């Protein structure tokens, strides 16, 4: 049966449809006859104990420059819907966290995907620390002496914000680089949280693989290759997408993650693997669905809605 679905996202007018996973999910939902509403996080409210949104009916088209139509805004009680897609992009800040607290009040009566309580409790660069056997050496700290000791032990390092996204604020520092102290001073001024420091992986020059899992099962992958003069592979900052298979090592990683992904109600997850080492578990608004389809891989949007519909049918 058709579902009523609200999508909490960055405004649809800002979407670059060629590579946007949220847009792909909306296209597939519409194809199946599900009714869509659109709202942004600042249109979400808690009023008289009800979680409401100033939402607009949404129609989508796979046409660049003419990809959406929004209807008249209405005050929508989200408890009356079948599902809400929690799909706004990070930063994973207190605003983001507050929306998870609000949406938790309607879940699972209204199915929120991904589960908002577990999204809140699974920051992408911290959740991954539960699997040290698959990770490169990693340090979480604000202490410059700890960072200096880590670099002395491991050579080249990557320093990045703990709650950043899209490749922003990621620095590759060679062992002899004299800018470490200045960089840490800048980070200390810009961020109140600890930083994440990891051993630099030379294998990133061959690509940073994004593997997409639906309800704990790996269903597709792309390889993101950094630009020649950049150490970051994120497509937001110039990384190039290539088709990719999932190796036996990567399937081993996915199998280890699967029970916890299922337990936490994560229907759509993207993990990042460099040279066989796991670096992130993305649960907020993972991307890569359209790229997988473009390279002839699985229709992950269809698999996602199969999982949502099955979850709704099971109650």
N, C-alpha and C positions, 0 to 999 in steps of 0.2 A: 504494500500500500504506500502511496505517496507520504512523505514525511514533511513536517514543517520544521525548517532549519534556519537559525540565525547565525550569521558569520560575524564574529568580532575580529576586526582586521584593521590594518592601515587603510585609509580611504581608497576605494576602488579606483578613483581617478589617478592615483599615483602608481598603479600597477603597470609594470612592463610585462605584457602578457606572454611574450615569447618564452620566458623562463620562470614564470610565477606559479608555484605549486598551489597556492590558495585559489587562483583563477582556474587552474585545471580541475580542482575539486568542485568548484562551482559549476563549471561546464558539465561535468559528469552528473552532478546532482540534478541540474536542470534537465539533462537528457532523460533521466529516469522519472521525471515528473514531480520531483520534490519541489516544494515551495520555499523560496529563499528570501531572507531579509538581511539587510546590511546595516551594521552600526560600527562606530569606532569606540575605543575604550572610554573616551571622555563623554560618551553618550550613555554610559552604564550607570545606574543608580540603585540605591536601596531606599525604599520608601514604604513606611508603615509595614515593615517586615517582608515586603515583596521586592524581588529583584526585577527591575524594569529597564528597558532601553528605549531610547528614541530612535526607532529603526525605520528603514525604508524598504519596500519590496524591491527585489533586485532581479534583473534579467541580464544575461551575459551573452556576448557574441565573440567568436574568435576572429575579430577584425581589428587590426591595429588602428588606433585613432577613433574607433567607434565601437568600443568593447563592452559598454554597459548602458543600462537604463535604470534609473532609480525612480520609484513612485513617491507618492506623498508620504511624509513622515507620520508615524503613529507611535503612540505610547504602548509598548509591547510588554506584557507580563511574561517573562521568559519561562516561568513554570508551566505555561500553557503550551509550550513547544515540545516537539519530539527530541530535538538536538540543538546544541550550540557548538560551533567550531571555534575554539580558542586559537586564533591564528595571527594575532598581531605580532610584528617583529619585535625582538628585543631592542633596546637594552632591558635587561632583566633587573629593573629597579623597583623602588617601593610602589610606584604607580602600577607596574605589572603585577607585583605581588598582591596589591590590594584588589585588583580585578579577580585574582584567583580566590581570595577570601569571599567575595561576593558570589561568584559562580558556584563555589562549593555549597552554598545554601540551596541550590536547586538540583544539584547532582546527587544521585543518579536518576531521580524522577524525570528530569530532563537530562538526557545523556550529554555531558560535556566532554568533548574530545580535543586534546587529551585531558585526562582526569585532573581538575585544577589543583586539588590538594597535593597530588604527587608531582605535578609540574612545579609547584612552589617548593617542594622538598627535594627536588632533583636538579639543582643547577647544573648546567651542562659540563662545566669543567670541574665539578665536585662529585657528581654522581659517578663519573668515570673512575674516580679513585677507588671505588669498590672492587676494581678489577686490575690490581697492580701487576698481576702475572702477564698481562697483555700490553702494558704501557711502557713508554720510555721513562727514564728517570725524571721525577717531577718534584718540585718544591712549591709550597704555598707559604708566602711570608710577606711581611713588610720590612723585615730586618735586613739592611744592606750587608751586614757581615755574613749572614746566611747565604745571600745571593753570591757574594764574592767567593765564599768557600765552595759553593756549588759549581761555579764556573771553573775554579781551580781544579776541581775533581773531574769535571766532564768536558772541558773545552768549550767549543762554541755552544751558545745557548739561545733560546727563544724566550723573550719576556713579553707578557701580554696581560691586559686587564682581566681580572677574574670573571667579570660579568659583561665583557664586551661581546661584539658580534660582527659578522661581515668582514672580518680581517682588519677592523680598525684598531690602531694602537698596538700592532704586533711588530716587535723589533727582533732582528737577528743580530746578535753581538758575537763577534769572534773573540777568541780567548785573549788576544792582545789588544782588543779595542779599548781605548782610554775614555770612552764616553759612558761607561757603566754608572759611575757615581752621579753624573749629571742626569742621566736618564731616570735613575731611581728617585732623585730629588723631584723631577718633574712628575713622575707617577705618584709620589707621596702627596704632592700638591693637588693633583687632578682627581685622585681616588681615595676614598676613605677606607676601602676594603684592602685586604692583602692582594698581592699580585701572584700570578702563576709563572713559574720558570721551568722550562723543560730543556733537556739535552736536545741540541739541534740534530735533526735527522737529515743526512745528505740525500736520502732516498726521496725527499720532497721534490727534488729537481725532476724526478720521473713522474711525480704526481701525488696528490692527496686524494685518496679514493673516498667518495661518499657512497655508502651502502644504505639502502632504504629497506626498512622492515615494516611489515604490516602485521599487527597482532603477534609480534615476536618472530615472524618468519621473514628471512631475507628474500626480497622479490626483484631487486634490480640494483644496478650500480653505475656510476660514472666516475671517470678519473678527471681530476681538475689539476691542470698543469700550470705552474706559475709562469708569469711573463719572464723574459730573459733577465731583466734587471730588478726582479722583485723576488722575495722569498715567500710571499703569500700566494696561496693558490685559489683563494676565494674568487668566485666569478664577479662579485661586486667590485673587485679591485683589479680586474684584468686577467684573471685566470681563464684558461681555455678548457672547455669541456671535451672529453673524448669518451668513446664507448669503452666499457670495461666489463670483464667477467669477475665472478666472485671466486677467489682461490680457496683451497682446502683450509688453509690457515684462517682465512677470514670467515669461513663457515664455522670453524671451531669457535671463534670469538662470538659469532652470532648465537650459536647454540648455548654458550655459557651465559649470555645476556638474556636469552628468551624467557626463562622462568620469571625473572624479576620484572621484565618489561610487561609480561602478561599480568603479574600480580599487581602492578601499579596502574593498570588500565591504560597503557600506552598503545593506542592503535596505530599511530604513525610516528616513526622514529627514524632519524638519520644518524648513522655513526660515521666517524672519520678515521681512516686507517692509512698510515704512511709506512711503507716498507714492512708491512705485517704487524705494526704496532698501533694500538688503539689510542687516539688522542682526545676524542670528545664523543659524548652521547647527546645528540640534539633532540629535545623533546618539546620545545616551545613552538616553533614554526619551521620544521625541517623542509628543505627544498631539494630539488633534483628530479621531481616527477616528470616534468615536461621534457627534460633532457634525455632521460631514460627512454621515453616513448619516441623521441625524435631519432634516436639511434637504433630503433627497431626492437627495443626491449618490451617488458611487460607493460600493460595498461594499469599502472599503479593506482590511478584515480578510481578505476572500476573496482579493483581489489579492495581499496579503502572503503568504498560505499557498500560493498558486499559485507565487510566486517561490521560497519555501523548498523546496517539493516539487520544482520544476525544478532548483534548485541541488543538492539531494540526489541526484536522478536522474542528474545529470551527473557526480557523484562529486566 
